[in-house]
Amino acid sequence: MAFPLAMENSGSDSAMRVLIWGIVLLGGIGVLIVWGLSNAYPTPV
């Protein structure tokens, strides 16, 4: 009875870790795109 509960908890923890990694990766890609665009098209000062 404790085994399926442990498996479910492990699966939930894994899903949360995947979600966090997805957010981190998407955020990092977004930052790179914004940085690249800001450098590709510099605003004249």
C-alpha distance matrix in Angstrom:
0.0 3.8 5.5 6.2 6.9 9.0 10.6 11.5 13.0 14.8 16.1 17.4 19.0 20.6 21.9 23.4 25.0 26.5 27.8 29.5 31.0 32.3 34.0 35.5 36.8 38.2 39.8 41.3 42.8 44.1 45.8 47.4 48.7 50.2 51.7 53.1 54.7 56.1 57.7 58.9 60.7 62.1 63.6 67.3 68.2
3.8 0.0 3.8 5.8 5.2 6.1 8.7 10.0 10.5 12.2 14.2 15.4 16.4 18.2 19.9 21.1 22.4 24.3 25.7 26.9 28.5 30.1 31.7 32.9 34.4 36.0 37.4 38.8 40.5 41.9 43.3 44.9 46.5 47.9 49.2 50.7 52.4 53.7 55.3 56.6 58.4 59.6 61.2 64.9 65.6
5.5 3.8 0.0 3.8 5.4 5.1 6.2 8.6 9.9 10.5 12.2 14.3 15.3 16.3 18.3 20.0 21.0 22.4 24.3 25.7 26.8 28.4 30.3 31.5 32.6 34.4 36.0 37.2 38.6 40.3 41.9 43.2 44.7 46.4 47.7 49.0 50.7 52.3 53.6 54.8 56.8 58.2 59.9 63.6 64.5
6.2 5.8 3.8 0.0 3.8 5.4 4.9 6.1 8.5 9.7 10.3 12.2 14.1 15.0 16.3 18.2 19.7 20.8 22.3 24.2 25.5 26.6 28.5 30.1 31.1 32.5 34.3 35.8 37.0 38.5 40.3 41.7 43.0 44.6 46.2 47.4 49.0 50.6 52.2 53.1 55.0 56.5 58.2 61.9 62.9
6.9 5.2 5.4 3.8 0.0 3.8 5.4 5.1 6.2 8.6 9.8 10.6 12.3 14.2 15.3 16.6 18.4 19.9 21.1 22.6 24.3 25.6 27.2 28.7 30.2 31.5 33.0 34.6 36.1 37.4 39.0 40.7 42.0 43.4 44.9 46.4 47.9 49.3 51.0 52.2 53.9 55.3 56.7 60.5 61.3
9.0 6.1 5.1 5.4 3.8 0.0 3.8 5.5 5.1 6.1 8.6 9.9 10.5 12.2 14.2 15.3 16.4 18.3 19.9 21.0 22.4 24.1 25.8 26.9 28.3 30.1 31.5 32.7 34.4 35.9 37.4 38.9 40.5 41.9 43.2 44.7 46.4 47.8 49.2 50.5 52.4 53.7 55.3 59.0 59.8
10.6 8.7 6.2 4.9 5.4 3.8 0.0 3.8 5.4 5.0 6.1 8.6 9.8 10.4 12.2 14.2 15.2 16.3 18.2 19.9 20.9 22.2 24.3 25.6 26.6 28.3 30.0 31.3 32.6 34.2 35.9 37.2 38.6 40.3 41.7 42.9 44.6 46.2 47.6 48.7 50.7 52.2 53.9 57.6 58.6
11.5 10.0 8.6 6.1 5.1 5.5 3.8 0.0 3.8 5.4 5.1 6.2 8.6 9.8 10.5 12.3 14.2 15.3 16.4 18.4 19.9 20.9 22.6 24.3 25.6 26.8 28.5 30.1 31.4 32.7 34.5 36.1 37.3 38.8 40.4 41.8 43.2 44.8 46.5 47.5 49.2 50.7 52.3 56.0 57.0
13.0 10.5 9.9 8.5 6.2 5.1 5.4 3.8 0.0 3.8 5.5 5.1 6.2 8.6 9.9 10.6 12.3 14.3 15.3 16.6 18.4 19.9 21.2 22.6 24.3 25.7 27.0 28.6 30.3 31.5 33.0 34.7 36.2 37.5 38.9 40.5 42.1 43.3 45.0 46.3 48.0 49.3 50.8 54.5 55.2
14.8 12.2 10.5 9.7 8.6 6.1 5.0 5.4 3.8 0.0 3.8 5.5 5.1 6.1 8.6 9.9 10.5 12.3 14.2 15.3 16.4 18.2 20.0 21.0 22.3 24.2 25.6 26.8 28.4 30.0 31.4 32.8 34.5 36.0 37.2 38.7 40.5 41.9 43.2 44.5 46.5 47.8 49.5 53.2 54.0
16.1 14.2 12.2 10.3 9.8 8.6 6.1 5.1 5.5 3.8 0.0 3.8 5.4 5.0 6.1 8.6 9.8 10.5 12.2 14.2 15.2 16.3 18.4 19.9 20.8 22.3 24.1 25.5 26.7 28.3 30.1 31.4 32.7 34.4 35.9 37.1 38.7 40.3 41.8 42.8 44.7 46.3 48.0 51.7 52.8
17.4 15.4 14.3 12.2 10.6 9.9 8.6 6.2 5.1 5.5 3.8 0.0 3.8 5.4 5.1 6.2 8.6 9.8 10.5 12.3 14.2 15.2 16.6 18.4 19.9 21.0 22.4 24.3 25.7 26.8 28.5 30.3 31.5 32.8 34.5 36.0 37.4 38.8 40.5 41.7 43.3 44.7 46.2 49.9 50.9
19.0 16.4 15.3 14.1 12.3 10.5 9.8 8.6 6.2 5.1 5.4 3.8 0.0 3.8 5.5 5.1 6.2 8.7 9.8 10.6 12.3 14.1 15.5 16.5 18.3 19.9 21.0 22.5 24.3 25.6 26.9 28.6 30.3 31.6 32.8 34.5 36.2 37.4 38.9 40.3 42.1 43.3 44.9 48.5 49.3
20.6 18.2 16.3 15.0 14.2 12.2 10.4 9.8 8.6 6.1 5.0 5.4 3.8 0.0 3.8 5.4 5.0 6.2 8.6 9.9 10.5 12.2 14.3 15.3 16.3 18.2 19.8 20.9 22.3 24.1 25.6 26.9 28.4 30.1 31.4 32.7 34.4 36.0 37.3 38.5 40.5 41.8 43.7 47.4 48.4
21.9 19.9 18.3 16.3 15.3 14.2 12.2 10.5 9.9 8.6 6.1 5.1 5.5 3.8 0.0 3.8 5.4 5.1 6.1 8.6 9.8 10.4 12.4 14.2 15.2 16.3 18.2 19.8 20.9 22.3 24.2 25.7 26.8 28.4 30.0 31.3 32.8 34.4 36.0 37.0 38.8 40.3 42.0 45.7 46.8
23.4 21.1 20.0 18.2 16.6 15.3 14.2 12.3 10.6 9.9 8.6 6.2 5.1 5.4 3.8 0.0 3.8 5.4 5.0 6.2 8.6 9.7 10.6 12.3 14.2 15.3 16.4 18.3 20.0 20.9 22.5 24.4 25.7 26.9 28.4 30.1 31.5 32.8 34.6 35.9 37.5 38.7 40.2 43.9 44.8
25.0 22.4 21.0 19.7 18.4 16.4 15.2 14.2 12.3 10.5 9.8 8.6 6.2 5.0 5.4 3.8 0.0 3.8 5.4 5.1 6.1 8.5 9.9 10.5 12.1 14.1 15.2 16.4 18.2 19.8 21.0 22.5 24.3 25.7 26.8 28.4 30.2 31.4 32.8 34.3 36.1 37.3 39.1 42.7 43.6
26.5 24.3 22.4 20.8 19.9 18.3 16.3 15.3 14.3 12.3 10.5 9.8 8.7 6.2 5.1 5.4 3.8 0.0 3.8 5.5 5.1 6.0 8.6 9.8 10.4 12.0 14.0 15.1 16.3 18.0 19.8 21.0 22.3 24.1 25.5 26.7 28.3 30.0 31.4 32.4 34.4 35.9 37.8 41.5 42.6
27.8 25.7 24.3 22.3 21.1 19.9 18.2 16.4 15.3 14.2 12.2 10.5 9.8 8.6 6.1 5.0 5.4 3.8 0.0 3.8 5.5 5.0 6.3 8.7 9.9 10.6 12.2 14.2 15.4 16.3 18.3 20.0 21.1 22.4 24.2 25.6 26.9 28.4 30.2 31.3 32.9 34.3 35.9 39.6 40.7
29.5 26.9 25.7 24.2 22.6 21.0 19.9 18.4 16.6 15.3 14.2 12.3 10.6 9.9 8.6 6.2 5.1 5.5 3.8 0.0 3.8 5.4 5.2 6.2 8.6 9.9 10.5 12.2 14.3 15.2 16.4 18.4 20.0 21.0 22.4 24.2 25.7 26.8 28.5 30.0 31.6 32.7 34.3 38.0 38.8
31.0 28.5 26.8 25.5 24.3 22.4 20.9 19.9 18.4 16.4 15.2 14.2 12.3 10.5 9.8 8.6 6.1 5.1 5.5 3.8 0.0 3.8 5.4 5.0 6.0 8.5 9.7 10.4 12.2 14.0 15.2 16.5 18.3 19.9 20.9 22.3 24.2 25.6 26.8 28.2 30.2 31.4 33.4 37.0 38.0
32.3 30.1 28.4 26.6 25.6 24.1 22.2 20.9 19.9 18.2 16.3 15.2 14.1 12.2 10.4 9.7 8.5 6.0 5.0 5.4 3.8 0.0 3.8 5.5 5.2 6.0 8.4 9.8 10.6 12.0 14.1 15.4 16.4 18.2 19.8 20.9 22.4 24.1 25.7 26.6 28.5 30.0 31.9 35.6 36.9
34.0 31.7 30.3 28.5 27.2 25.8 24.3 22.6 21.2 20.0 18.4 16.6 15.5 14.3 12.4 10.6 9.9 8.6 6.3 5.2 5.4 3.8 0.0 3.8 5.5 5.2 5.9 8.4 9.9 10.3 12.1 14.2 15.2 16.2 18.0 19.7 20.9 22.2 24.1 25.4 26.8 28.1 29.7 33.4 34.5
35.5 32.9 31.5 30.1 28.7 26.9 25.6 24.3 22.6 21.0 19.9 18.4 16.5 15.3 14.2 12.3 10.5 9.8 8.7 6.2 5.0 5.5 3.8 0.0 3.8 5.6 5.1 6.1 8.6 9.8 10.5 12.3 14.3 15.3 16.3 18.2 20.0 21.0 22.4 24.0 25.8 26.8 28.6 32.2 33.1
36.8 34.4 32.6 31.1 30.2 28.3 26.6 25.6 24.3 22.3 20.8 19.9 18.3 16.3 15.2 14.2 12.1 10.4 9.9 8.6 6.0 5.2 5.5 3.8 0.0 3.8 5.4 5.1 6.2 8.5 9.9 10.6 12.3 14.3 15.3 16.4 18.4 19.9 21.1 22.2 24.3 25.8 27.9 31.5 32.8
38.2 36.0 34.4 32.5 31.5 30.1 28.3 26.8 25.7 24.2 22.3 21.0 19.9 18.2 16.3 15.3 14.1 12.0 10.6 9.9 8.5 6.0 5.2 5.6 3.8 0.0 3.8 5.4 5.1 6.1 8.6 9.9 10.5 12.2 14.1 15.2 16.4 18.2 19.9 20.8 22.5 24.1 26.0 29.7 31.2
39.8 37.4 36.0 34.3 33.0 31.5 30.0 28.5 27.0 25.6 24.1 22.4 21.0 19.8 18.2 16.4 15.2 14.0 12.2 10.5 9.7 8.4 5.9 5.1 5.4 3.8 0.0 3.8 5.5 5.0 6.2 8.7 9.9 10.5 12.1 14.1 15.4 16.4 18.3 19.7 21.2 22.3 23.9 27.6 28.7
41.3 38.8 37.2 35.8 34.6 32.7 31.3 30.1 28.6 26.8 25.5 24.3 22.5 20.9 19.8 18.3 16.4 15.1 14.2 12.2 10.4 9.8 8.4 6.1 5.1 5.4 3.8 0.0 3.8 5.4 5.1 6.3 8.7 10.0 10.5 12.2 14.3 15.3 16.5 18.1 20.1 21.1 23.2 26.8 27.9
42.8 40.5 38.6 37.0 36.1 34.4 32.6 31.4 30.3 28.4 26.7 25.7 24.3 22.3 20.9 20.0 18.2 16.3 15.4 14.3 12.2 10.6 9.9 8.6 6.2 5.1 5.5 3.8 0.0 3.8 5.5 5.1 6.2 8.7 9.8 10.4 12.3 14.2 15.3 16.1 18.3 19.9 22.2 25.8 27.5
44.1 41.9 40.3 38.5 37.4 35.9 34.2 32.7 31.5 30.0 28.3 26.8 25.6 24.1 22.3 20.9 19.8 18.0 16.3 15.2 14.0 12.0 10.3 9.8 8.5 6.1 5.0 5.4 3.8 0.0 3.8 5.4 5.1 6.2 8.5 9.8 10.6 12.2 14.2 15.1 16.6 18.1 19.9 23.7 25.2
45.8 43.3 41.9 40.3 39.0 37.4 35.9 34.5 33.0 31.4 30.1 28.5 26.9 25.6 24.2 22.5 21.0 19.8 18.3 16.4 15.2 14.1 12.1 10.5 9.9 8.6 6.2 5.1 5.5 3.8 0.0 3.8 5.5 5.2 6.0 8.4 9.9 10.5 12.2 14.0 15.5 16.3 18.2 21.8 23.0
47.4 44.9 43.2 41.7 40.7 38.9 37.2 36.1 34.7 32.8 31.4 30.3 28.6 26.9 25.7 24.4 22.5 21.0 20.0 18.4 16.5 15.4 14.2 12.3 10.6 9.9 8.7 6.3 5.1 5.4 3.8 0.0 3.8 5.5 5.1 5.9 8.5 9.8 10.5 11.9 14.2 15.4 17.9 21.4 22.9
48.7 46.5 44.7 43.0 42.0 40.5 38.6 37.3 36.2 34.5 32.7 31.5 30.3 28.4 26.8 25.7 24.3 22.3 21.1 20.0 18.3 16.4 15.2 14.3 12.3 10.5 9.9 8.7 6.2 5.1 5.5 3.8 0.0 3.8 5.5 5.1 6.1 8.5 9.9 10.2 12.1 14.1 16.5 20.1 22.0
50.2 47.9 46.4 44.6 43.4 41.9 40.3 38.8 37.5 36.0 34.4 32.8 31.6 30.1 28.4 26.9 25.7 24.1 22.4 21.0 19.9 18.2 16.2 15.3 14.3 12.2 10.5 10.0 8.7 6.2 5.2 5.5 3.8 0.0 3.8 5.5 5.2 6.1 8.6 9.8 10.7 12.0 13.8 17.5 19.1
51.7 49.2 47.7 46.2 44.9 43.2 41.7 40.4 38.9 37.2 35.9 34.5 32.8 31.4 30.0 28.4 26.8 25.5 24.2 22.4 20.9 19.8 18.0 16.3 15.3 14.1 12.1 10.5 9.8 8.5 6.0 5.1 5.5 3.8 0.0 3.8 5.5 5.2 6.2 8.5 10.1 10.7 13.0 16.4 17.8
53.1 50.7 49.0 47.4 46.4 44.7 42.9 41.8 40.5 38.7 37.1 36.0 34.5 32.7 31.3 30.1 28.4 26.7 25.6 24.2 22.3 20.9 19.7 18.2 16.4 15.2 14.1 12.2 10.4 9.8 8.4 5.9 5.1 5.5 3.8 0.0 3.8 5.5 5.2 6.0 8.6 10.2 13.2 16.4 18.5
54.7 52.4 50.7 49.0 47.9 46.4 44.6 43.2 42.1 40.5 38.7 37.4 36.2 34.4 32.8 31.5 30.2 28.3 26.9 25.7 24.2 22.4 20.9 20.0 18.4 16.4 15.4 14.3 12.3 10.6 9.9 8.5 6.1 5.2 5.5 3.8 0.0 3.8 5.4 4.9 6.1 8.4 10.9 14.3 16.8
56.1 53.7 52.3 50.6 49.3 47.8 46.2 44.8 43.3 41.9 40.3 38.8 37.4 36.0 34.4 32.8 31.4 30.0 28.4 26.8 25.6 24.1 22.2 21.0 19.9 18.2 16.4 15.3 14.2 12.2 10.5 9.8 8.5 6.1 5.2 5.5 3.8 0.0 3.8 5.6 5.5 5.9 8.1 11.7 13.5
57.7 55.3 53.6 52.2 51.0 49.2 47.6 46.5 45.0 43.2 41.8 40.5 38.9 37.3 36.0 34.6 32.8 31.4 30.2 28.5 26.8 25.7 24.1 22.4 21.1 19.9 18.3 16.5 15.3 14.2 12.2 10.5 9.9 8.6 6.2 5.2 5.4 3.8 0.0 3.8 5.5 5.5 8.9 11.7 13.6
58.9 56.6 54.8 53.1 52.2 50.5 48.7 47.5 46.3 44.5 42.8 41.7 40.3 38.5 37.0 35.9 34.3 32.4 31.3 30.0 28.2 26.6 25.4 24.0 22.2 20.8 19.7 18.1 16.1 15.1 14.0 11.9 10.2 9.8 8.5 6.0 4.9 5.6 3.8 0.0 3.8 6.1 9.6 12.1 14.9
60.7 58.4 56.8 55.0 53.9 52.4 50.7 49.2 48.0 46.5 44.7 43.3 42.1 40.5 38.8 37.5 36.1 34.4 32.9 31.6 30.2 28.5 26.8 25.8 24.3 22.5 21.2 20.1 18.3 16.6 15.5 14.2 12.1 10.7 10.1 8.6 6.1 5.5 5.5 3.8 0.0 3.8 6.4 9.1 12.3
62.1 59.6 58.2 56.5 55.3 53.7 52.2 50.7 49.3 47.8 46.3 44.7 43.3 41.8 40.3 38.7 37.3 35.9 34.3 32.7 31.4 30.0 28.1 26.8 25.8 24.1 22.3 21.1 19.9 18.1 16.3 15.4 14.1 12.0 10.7 10.2 8.4 5.9 5.5 6.1 3.8 0.0 3.8 6.3 8.9
63.6 61.2 59.9 58.2 56.7 55.3 53.9 52.3 50.8 49.5 48.0 46.2 44.9 43.7 42.0 40.2 39.1 37.8 35.9 34.3 33.4 31.9 29.7 28.6 27.9 26.0 23.9 23.2 22.2 19.9 18.2 17.9 16.5 13.8 13.0 13.2 10.9 8.1 8.9 9.6 6.4 3.8 0.0 3.8 6.3
67.3 64.9 63.6 61.9 60.5 59.0 57.6 56.0 54.5 53.2 51.7 49.9 48.5 47.4 45.7 43.9 42.7 41.5 39.6 38.0 37.0 35.6 33.4 32.2 31.5 29.7 27.6 26.8 25.8 23.7 21.8 21.4 20.1 17.5 16.4 16.4 14.3 11.7 11.7 12.1 9.1 6.3 3.8 0.0 3.8
68.2 65.6 64.5 62.9 61.3 59.8 58.6 57.0 55.2 54.0 52.8 50.9 49.3 48.4 46.8 44.8 43.6 42.6 40.7 38.8 38.0 36.9 34.5 33.1 32.8 31.2 28.7 27.9 27.5 25.2 23.0 22.9 22.0 19.1 17.8 18.5 16.8 13.5 13.6 14.9 12.3 8.9 6.3 3.8 0.0
